[in-house]
Amino acid sequence: MNNSQVENLIGKQIKKLRLKNNLTQEKLSVKAGVPYTTLTKIESGVIRRPAVQTIAQIAKALDIKIDDLIK
């Protein structure tokens, strides 16, 4: 899997897990301490390489490991 595929996968995984947890983008952004616009841009693929810190905050808010976002 190349970097581009991994980058697209992260956004899709976040969205999938967010919906599974019945969270809106706004609720997840608040819970993760990440700006709403940043979260929406990651999910939609506008931000293709989110900072590790940002991904860590989102993973923690979803109660998962960072590795679970790149499966």
MARMI-218421 format. One record per residue: x, y, z of N, C-alpha, C in turn; chain; residue number from 1; residue in three letters. Coordinates in steps of 0.2 Angstrom, whole numbers, plus 5000, padded with zeros to 4 digits. Atoms other than C-alpha are relative to their C-alpha. Example, Ala and Ser with C-alpha at 12.3 -4.5 7.8 and 13.67 -1.06 7.14 Angstrom:
2
n.X = 5004, n.Y = 4994, n.Z = 5000, ca.X = 5062, ca.Y = 4978, ca.Z = 5039, c.X = 5004, c.Y = 5006, c.Z = 5000, cadena = A, num = 1, residuo = Ala
n.X = 4996, n.Y = 4994, n.Z = 4999, ca.X = 5068, ca.Y = 4995, ca.Z = 5036, c.X = 4996, c.Y = 5005, c.Z = 5003, cadena = A, num = 2, residuo = Ser
//
This chain:
71
n.X = 5004, n.Y = 4994, n.Z = 5000, ca.X = 5000, ca.Y = 5000, ca.Z = 5000, c.X = 5004, c.Y = 5006, c.Z = 5000, cadena = A, num = 1, residuo = Met
n.X = 4996, n.Y = 4994, n.Z = 5000, ca.X = 5007, ca.Y = 5017, ca.Z = 4995, c.X = 4998, c.Y = 5005, c.Z = 5005, cadena = A, num = 2, residuo = Asn
n.X = 5002, n.Y = 4994, n.Z = 4995, ca.X = 5007, ca.Y = 5033, ca.Z = 5005, c.X = 4993, c.Y = 5003, c.Z = 4999, cadena = A, num = 3, residuo = Asn
n.X = 5006, n.Y = 4997, n.Z = 5002, ca.X = 4993, ca.Y = 5040, ca.Z = 4995, c.X = 4994, c.Y = 4996, c.Z = 5003, cadena = A, num = 4, residuo = Ser
n.X = 5005, n.Y = 5004, n.Z = 4998, ca.X = 4982, ca.Y = 5025, ca.Z = 4999, c.X = 4999, c.Y = 5000, c.Z = 5007, cadena = A, num = 5, residuo = Gln
n.X = 5000, n.Y = 4999, n.Z = 4993, ca.X = 4986, ca.Y = 5026, ca.Z = 5017, c.X = 4997, c.Y = 5006, c.Z = 5003, cadena = A, num = 6, residuo = Val
n.X = 5003, n.Y = 4994, n.Z = 4998, ca.X = 4982, ca.Y = 5044, ca.Z = 5018, c.X = 4993, c.Y = 5000, c.Z = 4999, cadena = A, num = 7, residuo = Glu
n.X = 5007, n.Y = 5001, n.Z = 5001, ca.X = 4965, ca.Y = 5041, ca.Z = 5010, c.X = 4996, c.Y = 4996, c.Z = 5005, cadena = A, num = 8, residuo = Asn
n.X = 5003, n.Y = 5004, n.Z = 4996, ca.X = 4962, ca.Y = 5027, ca.Z = 5021, c.X = 4998, c.Y = 5002, c.Z = 5007, cadena = A, num = 9, residuo = Leu
n.X = 5001, n.Y = 4998, n.Z = 4994, ca.X = 4964, ca.Y = 5036, ca.Z = 5037, c.X = 4994, c.Y = 5004, c.Z = 5001, cadena = A, num = 10, residuo = Ile
n.X = 5006, n.Y = 4996, n.Z = 5000, ca.X = 4950, ca.Y = 5049, ca.Z = 5033, c.X = 4994, c.Y = 4995, c.Z = 5000, cadena = A, num = 11, residuo = Gly
n.X = 5005, n.Y = 5004, n.Z = 5001, ca.X = 4939, ca.Y = 5035, ca.Z = 5028, c.X = 4998, c.Y = 4996, c.Z = 5007, cadena = A, num = 12, residuo = Lys
n.X = 5001, n.Y = 5004, n.Z = 4994, ca.X = 4942, ca.Y = 5025, ca.Z = 5044, c.X = 4998, c.Y = 5004, c.Z = 5006, cadena = A, num = 13, residuo = Gln
n.X = 5003, n.Y = 4995, n.Z = 4995, ca.X = 4939, ca.Y = 5040, ca.Z = 5055, c.X = 4993, c.Y = 5001, c.Z = 4999, cadena = A, num = 14, residuo = Ile
n.X = 5007, n.Y = 4999, n.Z = 5001, ca.X = 4923, ca.Y = 5043, ca.Z = 5047, c.X = 4996, c.Y = 4994, c.Z = 5002, cadena = A, num = 15, residuo = Lys
n.X = 5003, n.Y = 5006, n.Z = 4999, ca.X = 4918, ca.Y = 5025, ca.Z = 5048, c.X = 4999, c.Y = 4998, c.Z = 5008, cadena = A, num = 16, residuo = Lys
n.X = 5000, n.Y = 5001, n.Z = 4993, ca.X = 4922, ca.Y = 5024, ca.Z = 5066, c.X = 4996, c.Y = 5005, c.Z = 5004, cadena = A, num = 17, residuo = Leu
n.X = 5004, n.Y = 4995, n.Z = 4997, ca.X = 4914, ca.Y = 5040, ca.Z = 5070, c.X = 4993, c.Y = 4999, c.Z = 5000, cadena = A, num = 18, residuo = Arg
n.X = 5007, n.Y = 5001, n.Z = 5001, ca.X = 4898, ca.Y = 5035, ca.Z = 5063, c.X = 4998, c.Y = 4994, c.Z = 5004, cadena = A, num = 19, residuo = Leu
n.X = 5001, n.Y = 5006, n.Z = 4996, ca.X = 4899, ca.Y = 5018, ca.Z = 5072, c.X = 4999, c.Y = 5002, c.Z = 5007, cadena = A, num = 20, residuo = Lys
n.X = 5000, n.Y = 4998, n.Z = 4993, ca.X = 4901, ca.Y = 5027, ca.Z = 5088, c.X = 4994, c.Y = 5006, c.Z = 5001, cadena = A, num = 21, residuo = Asn
n.X = 5005, n.Y = 4996, n.Z = 5000, ca.X = 4886, ca.Y = 5038, ca.Z = 5083, c.X = 5002, c.Y = 5007, c.Z = 5002, cadena = A, num = 22, residuo = Asn
n.X = 4998, n.Y = 4993, n.Z = 4999, ca.X = 4896, ca.Y = 5054, ca.Z = 5084, c.X = 5000, c.Y = 5004, c.Z = 4994, cadena = A, num = 23, residuo = Leu
n.X = 5000, n.Y = 4996, n.Z = 5005, ca.X = 4894, ca.Y = 5069, ca.Z = 5073, c.X = 5007, c.Y = 5003, c.Z = 4999, cadena = A, num = 24, residuo = Thr
n.X = 4994, n.Y = 4997, n.Z = 5001, ca.X = 4909, ca.Y = 5078, ca.Z = 5066, c.X = 5002, c.Y = 5005, c.Z = 5005, cadena = A, num = 25, residuo = Gln
n.X = 5000, n.Y = 4995, n.Z = 4995, ca.X = 4906, ca.Y = 5092, ca.Z = 5078, c.X = 5002, c.Y = 4997, c.Z = 5007, cadena = A, num = 26, residuo = Glu
n.X = 4999, n.Y = 5003, n.Z = 4994, ca.X = 4905, ca.Y = 5080, ca.Z = 5093, c.X = 5007, c.Y = 4997, c.Z = 5001, cadena = A, num = 27, residuo = Lys
n.X = 4993, n.Y = 5003, n.Z = 5000, ca.X = 4921, ca.Y = 5071, ca.Z = 5088, c.X = 5005, c.Y = 5005, c.Z = 5001, cadena = A, num = 28, residuo = Leu
n.X = 4994, n.Y = 4994, n.Z = 5000, ca.X = 4931, ca.Y = 5087, ca.Z = 5085, c.X = 5000, c.Y = 5002, c.Z = 5007, cadena = A, num = 29, residuo = Ser
n.X = 5000, n.Y = 4997, n.Z = 4993, ca.X = 4926, ca.Y = 5093, ca.Z = 5103, c.X = 5003, c.Y = 4995, c.Z = 5004, cadena = A, num = 30, residuo = Val
n.X = 4997, n.Y = 5006, n.Z = 4996, ca.X = 4930, ca.Y = 5076, ca.Z = 5111, c.X = 5007, c.Y = 4999, c.Z = 4999, cadena = A, num = 31, residuo = Lys
n.X = 4992, n.Y = 5001, n.Z = 5002, ca.X = 4947, ca.Y = 5075, ca.Z = 5102, c.X = 5004, c.Y = 5006, c.Z = 5001, cadena = A, num = 32, residuo = Ala
n.X = 4997, n.Y = 4994, n.Z = 4999, ca.X = 4951, ca.Y = 5093, ca.Z = 5105, c.X = 5003, c.Y = 5002, c.Z = 4993, cadena = A, num = 33, residuo = Gly
n.X = 4997, n.Y = 4999, n.Z = 5006, ca.X = 4954, ca.Y = 5095, ca.Z = 5086, c.X = 4995, c.Y = 5005, c.Z = 4997, cadena = A, num = 34, residuo = Val
n.X = 5005, n.Y = 4995, n.Z = 5003, ca.X = 4946, ca.Y = 5110, ca.Z = 5076, c.X = 4996, c.Y = 4996, c.Z = 4995, cadena = A, num = 35, residuo = Pro
n.X = 5005, n.Y = 5003, n.Z = 5004, ca.X = 4930, ca.Y = 5105, ca.Z = 5067, c.X = 5002, c.Y = 5000, c.Z = 4993, cadena = A, num = 36, residuo = Tyr
n.X = 4998, n.Y = 4999, n.Z = 5007, ca.X = 4937, ca.Y = 5111, ca.Z = 5050, c.X = 5006, c.Y = 4995, c.Z = 4999, cadena = A, num = 37, residuo = Thr
n.X = 4994, n.Y = 5005, n.Z = 5001, ca.X = 4953, ca.Y = 5100, ca.Z = 5052, c.X = 4997, c.Y = 4993, c.Z = 5000, cadena = A, num = 38, residuo = Thr
n.X = 5003, n.Y = 5006, n.Z = 5000, ca.X = 4942, ca.Y = 5085, ca.Z = 5056, c.X = 4997, c.Y = 4999, c.Z = 4993, cadena = A, num = 39, residuo = Leu
n.X = 5004, n.Y = 5000, n.Z = 5006, ca.X = 4931, ca.Y = 5088, ca.Z = 5041, c.X = 5005, c.Y = 4999, c.Z = 4994, cadena = A, num = 40, residuo = Thr
n.X = 4995, n.Y = 5000, n.Z = 5005, ca.X = 4946, ca.Y = 5091, ca.Z = 5030, c.X = 5004, c.Y = 4993, c.Z = 4999, cadena = A, num = 41, residuo = Lys
n.X = 4997, n.Y = 5007, n.Z = 5000, ca.X = 4954, ca.Y = 5074, ca.Z = 5035, c.X = 4996, c.Y = 4995, c.Z = 4998, cadena = A, num = 42, residuo = Ile
n.X = 5005, n.Y = 5005, n.Z = 5002, ca.X = 4938, ca.Y = 5064, ca.Z = 5033, c.X = 4999, c.Y = 5001, c.Z = 4992, cadena = A, num = 43, residuo = Glu
n.X = 5001, n.Y = 4999, n.Z = 5007, ca.X = 4936, ca.Y = 5072, ca.Z = 5015, c.X = 5006, c.Y = 4999, c.Z = 4996, cadena = A, num = 44, residuo = Ser
n.X = 4994, n.Y = 5001, n.Z = 5004, ca.X = 4954, ca.Y = 5069, ca.Z = 5010, c.X = 5003, c.Y = 5007, c.Z = 4998, cadena = A, num = 45, residuo = Gly
n.X = 4997, n.Y = 4994, n.Z = 5001, ca.X = 4958, ca.Y = 5088, ca.Z = 5009, c.X = 5007, c.Y = 5000, c.Z = 5003, cadena = A, num = 46, residuo = Val
n.X = 4994, n.Y = 5000, n.Z = 4997, ca.X = 4971, ca.Y = 5086, ca.Z = 5022, c.X = 5002, c.Y = 4993, c.Z = 4999, cadena = A, num = 47, residuo = Ile
n.X = 4998, n.Y = 5007, n.Z = 5001, ca.X = 4981, ca.Y = 5071, ca.Z = 5016, c.X = 5005, c.Y = 4997, c.Z = 5004, cadena = A, num = 48, residuo = Arg
n.X = 4995, n.Y = 5003, n.Z = 4995, ca.X = 4994, ca.Y = 5070, ca.Z = 5029, c.X = 4999, c.Y = 5004, c.Z = 5006, cadena = A, num = 49, residuo = Arg
n.X = 5001, n.Y = 4997, n.Z = 4993, ca.X = 4987, ca.Y = 5075, ca.Z = 5046, c.X = 5006, c.Y = 4999, c.Z = 5004, cadena = A, num = 50, residuo = Pro
n.X = 4995, n.Y = 5001, n.Z = 4995, ca.X = 4999, ca.Y = 5077, ca.Z = 5060, c.X = 4999, c.Y = 4994, c.Z = 5004, cadena = A, num = 51, residuo = Ala
n.X = 5000, n.Y = 5006, n.Z = 4995, ca.X = 5003, ca.Y = 5062, ca.Z = 5071, c.X = 4996, c.Y = 5002, c.Z = 5006, cadena = A, num = 52, residuo = Val
n.X = 5003, n.Y = 4998, n.Z = 4994, ca.X = 4997, ca.Y = 5072, ca.Z = 5086, c.X = 4993, c.Y = 5001, c.Z = 4999, cadena = A, num = 53, residuo = Gln
n.X = 5007, n.Y = 4999, n.Z = 5001, ca.X = 4980, ca.Y = 5076, ca.Z = 5078, c.X = 4997, c.Y = 4993, c.Z = 4999, cadena = A, num = 54, residuo = Thr
n.X = 5003, n.Y = 5007, n.Z = 5001, ca.X = 4978, ca.Y = 5057, ca.Z = 5073, c.X = 5000, c.Y = 4997, c.Z = 5007, cadena = A, num = 55, residuo = Ile
n.X = 5000, n.Y = 5003, n.Z = 4993, ca.X = 4983, ca.Y = 5052, ca.Z = 5091, c.X = 4994, c.Y = 5003, c.Z = 5004, cadena = A, num = 56, residuo = Ala
n.X = 5005, n.Y = 4997, n.Z = 4996, ca.X = 4970, ca.Y = 5064, ca.Z = 5098, c.X = 4993, c.Y = 4997, c.Z = 4998, cadena = A, num = 57, residuo = Gln
n.X = 5006, n.Y = 5003, n.Z = 5003, ca.X = 4956, ca.Y = 5057, ca.Z = 5086, c.X = 5000, c.Y = 4993, c.Z = 5002, cadena = A, num = 58, residuo = Ile
n.X = 5000, n.Y = 5007, n.Z = 4998, ca.X = 4961, ca.Y = 5039, ca.Z = 5090, c.X = 4998, c.Y = 5000, c.Z = 5007, cadena = A, num = 59, residuo = Ala
n.X = 5002, n.Y = 5000, n.Z = 4993, ca.X = 4960, ca.Y = 5043, ca.Z = 5109, c.X = 4993, c.Y = 5001, c.Z = 5001, cadena = A, num = 60, residuo = Lys
n.X = 5007, n.Y = 4998, n.Z = 4999, ca.X = 4943, ca.Y = 5051, ca.Z = 5107, c.X = 4996, c.Y = 4994, c.Z = 4998, cadena = A, num = 61, residuo = Ala
n.X = 5004, n.Y = 5006, n.Z = 5003, ca.X = 4937, ca.Y = 5035, ca.Z = 5097, c.X = 5001, c.Y = 4994, c.Z = 5004, cadena = A, num = 62, residuo = Leu
n.X = 4998, n.Y = 5006, n.Z = 4995, ca.X = 4945, ca.Y = 5024, ca.Z = 5111, c.X = 5003, c.Y = 4994, c.Z = 4996, cadena = A, num = 63, residuo = Asp
n.X = 4996, n.Y = 5005, n.Z = 5004, ca.X = 4956, ca.Y = 5015, ca.Z = 5098, c.X = 5007, c.Y = 5002, c.Z = 5000, cadena = A, num = 64, residuo = Ile
n.X = 4993, n.Y = 4998, n.Z = 5001, ca.X = 4974, ca.Y = 5014, ca.Z = 5094, c.X = 5001, c.Y = 5003, c.Z = 4993, cadena = A, num = 65, residuo = Lys
n.X = 4999, n.Y = 4997, n.Z = 5006, ca.X = 4982, ca.Y = 5024, ca.Z = 5080, c.X = 5001, c.Y = 4995, c.Z = 4995, cadena = A, num = 66, residuo = Ile
n.X = 4999, n.Y = 5006, n.Z = 5005, ca.X = 4986, ca.Y = 5007, ca.Z = 5071, c.X = 4993, c.Y = 4998, c.Z = 4997, cadena = A, num = 67, residuo = Asp
n.X = 5007, n.Y = 5002, n.Z = 5002, ca.X = 4967, ca.Y = 5004, ca.Z = 5070, c.X = 4998, c.Y = 5005, c.Z = 4994, cadena = A, num = 68, residuo = Asp
n.X = 5002, n.Y = 4996, n.Z = 5006, ca.X = 4966, ca.Y = 5019, ca.Z = 5058, c.X = 5003, c.Y = 4999, c.Z = 4994, cadena = A, num = 69, residuo = Leu
n.X = 4996, n.Y = 5002, n.Z = 5007, ca.X = 4978, ca.Y = 5012, ca.Z = 5045, c.X = 4999, c.Y = 4993, c.Z = 4998, cadena = A, num = 70, residuo = Ile
n.X = 5001, n.Y = 5007, n.Z = 5002, ca.X = 4971, ca.Y = 4995, ca.Z = 5044, c.X = 4995, c.Y = 5000, c.Z = 4994, cadena = A, num = 71, residuo = Lys
//
